[in-house]
Amino acid sequence: MAQKRQEGQDKNEAGTARHRVLIFRLYPLQLGDKIFFQDGPRRGDWQVIEVGPRKLRLKCPVSFKELECDHLYTFVEERPNEPWPHGH
């Protein structure tokens, strides 16, 4: 019986699964950067007030609320025929 393939998955001659993979990169924010989130729970203006090895500290210039969050990533490219998982 033939196996059903998952959507977006192909196999090459070696049998390795290929998928549509979205590539993201850590964004190099710096102290003092002003950023704007267009949507989501953090929507609005923020200023970077601290950059640590794993976390950022942001401050809203309107409410003066401070927020600690993980570093931010940005979309770099879409690869339509990428082996996945990459196996780190």
C-alpha positions in Angstrom: 0.0 0.0 0.0 1.4 3.5 -0.9 2.2 5.8 2.0 0.4 9.2 2.0 2.8 12.1 1.7 2.4 15.1 4.0 1.5 18.3 2.2 4.6 20.2 1.1 6.8 17.2 1.5 8.8 15.5 -1.3 11.6 12.9 -1.2 14.8 12.8 -3.2 16.6 9.7 -4.5 18.2 9.1 -1.1 14.7 9.1 0.6 15.4 12.3 2.5 12.2 14.3 3.1 12.1 17.8 1.5 9.8 20.6 2.8 9.0 24.3 2.4 11.2 25.8 5.2 11.1 29.4 6.4 14.5 30.8 7.5 14.7 33.3 10.4 17.8 35.1 11.7 18.4 36.8 15.1 17.8 40.6 14.6 20.8 42.6 15.9 19.0 45.1 18.1 21.1 47.7 19.9 20.6 49.8 23.0 18.5 52.8 22.2 16.8 51.3 19.1 13.2 52.4 18.6 10.9 49.7 17.3 7.2 49.3 16.4 5.3 46.1 16.5 2.5 46.2 14.0 0.3 43.6 15.6 0.2 41.0 18.4 0.2 41.5 22.2 3.1 43.9 22.2 1.6 46.1 19.5 3.0 49.7 19.5 6.1 51.6 20.0 9.0 50.4 22.2 12.6 51.5 22.9 15.4 49.0 23.6 16.7 49.8 27.1 18.8 46.7 27.7 20.3 44.0 25.6 21.5 40.8 27.4 22.8 37.5 26.0 19.3 35.9 26.0 16.8 38.7 26.8 15.9 42.2 25.8 14.3 44.9 27.9 11.9 47.2 26.2 10.2 50.4 27.4 7.0 52.0 26.0 7.5 55.7 25.5 3.7 56.4 26.1 2.9 54.3 29.2 6.5 53.9 30.4 5.7 50.2 30.9 8.8 48.0 30.7 8.9 44.5 29.2 11.5 41.8 29.3 11.3 39.4 26.3 13.4 37.0 24.3 15.6 38.3 21.5 13.7 39.0 18.2 14.0 37.2 15.0 13.3 38.4 11.5 12.2 36.4 8.4 15.1 36.0 5.9 13.9 33.7 3.1 11.6 30.8 2.1 13.3 27.7 0.8 10.7 25.6 -1.1 12.7 22.3 -1.4 14.8 22.1 1.8 15.7 19.0 3.8 14.0 19.1 7.2 14.8 18.6 10.0 18.4 19.8 9.6 19.7 17.8 12.6 21.7 20.2 14.7 
